Amino acid sequence: HPDVGAILHVHAWMEDIQATDVNYPCGTHELATAVADLLAREPDPAHAVIGLRNHGITVTGESLFEILDRIEPRVLRQVPMT
């Protein structure tokens, strides 16, 4: 996705986002594939928020400042564990 200028991963959550179905271990091929598949389904992959079940979110954007401005009003400080 050439329009992605930054990627941020935080251990927080946002409501009403697409998320992985499984709590894949960090750094695994399965997690990377699941996130890439969800990102590909987003209407604007360059400005997406993808949830990593029981872990946090990964966010794409133009810059870190743009990402933070966009998510700050909606971010929950705790990851809901299911």
Secondary structure, DSSP 8 states (H G I E B T S, - for coil): -TT--EEEEES-B-SS-EE-SS---TT-HHHHHHHHHHHHHSS-GGG-EEEETTTEEEEEESSHHHHHHHHTTT-BSS----
